[in-house]
Amino acid sequence: MRDPNIGEILVQADELAHRVRELGAEISRDYGGRNPLLIGVLKGAVFFLSDLMREIEIPCEVDFMAVASYGSATDASGVVRILKDLDRPVAERHVLIVEDIVDSGLTLQYLLRNLGARDPASLEVCALLTKPARRKVDLPTRYVGFEIPDRFAIGYGLDLGERYRNLPYVAALTERDELSAGPAHTASRAG
């Protein structure tokens, strides 16, 4: 029985798999001979990053960052705090930030500035999802999986209070639950 809090399916599991394969091929082509360092933004990007790495056909490395963005569920303040920093330096490396979703763009803006100050050879972004309607800052996102409407997305790594990450697709919460998604949730999902 399907959870009544799960609304419309925004991206089906087979669509996710197909697009992740395409992104892996693009990244393999674009980064050939450069051994990119993929930086997964915890926790939401874990599913996407794991599948993406299996589709990349060139040597690559992985590291992780965890950040918290504070504000309400519907209006991020732009205040970002690093909860877990990288384990390795990025200087002179070709860095690809792997994000689950770009929402307001404020967290990603912070990550780009923070990592850019560490002198990488290049710095790009790969986001599974983007919500242009919520964007507060315009940011370069080289690789994008899907553009979605301004709905609270769950599944394939995206959560609400640590629930729903394990869904094999991306869905919207029911409208009733979108309204009740509180500030505690926003700190767990950077975007």
Secondary structure, DSSP 8 states (H G I E B T S, - for coil): ---TTEEEEEE-HHHHHHHHHHHHHHHHHHTTTS--EEEEEETTTHHHHHHHHHH--S--EEEEEEEEEEEETTEEEEEEEEEE--SS--TTSEEEEEEEEESSSHHHHHHHHHHHTT--SEEEEEEEEE-GGG-SS----SEEEEE--SS-EEBTTB-BTTBSTT-SSEEEE-HHHHHH--HHHHTT---
